[in-house]
Amino acid sequence: VQLVESGGGLVQAGGSLRLSCAASGFTINSWYMSWVRQAPGKGLEWVSAINTGGDSTKYADSVKGRLTVTRDNAKNTVYLQMSSLKPEDTAVYYCAAPRTRLGLSSTNRDDYEYWGQGTQVTVSS
């Protein structure tokens, strides 16, 4: 069972990236899915979450209007489209499956059943 993130990299401020999170060993269609990030020297910050059907999403105020989470249950994959990136978006981005709906915006790893290895996003000014 694993979640594998990809799509990170170095981008200039104002640029865009699309992160992918591919699940294996389990099917995501019955799981809420979340994105959480960790900037250098800082704690975990919840970024976004999406419900099982993909028709309901939530965002942290810091990314609202710039990041969009989607999912393709047929491909067992979750995406995070990132635009108008800022240097403060620099972080390792993790996708995760919360154990319950109550934990979908948690910054406590214990609230997640599955957690990816992360992908680095670096935004230069």
Secondary structure, 3 states (H helix, E strand, C coil): CEEEEECCEEEECCCCEEEEEEEECCCHHHCCEEEEEECCCCCEEEEEEECCCCCCEEECCCCCCCEEEEEEHHHCEEEEEECCCCHHHCEEEEEEEECCHHHCCCCCHHHEEEECCCEEEEEEC
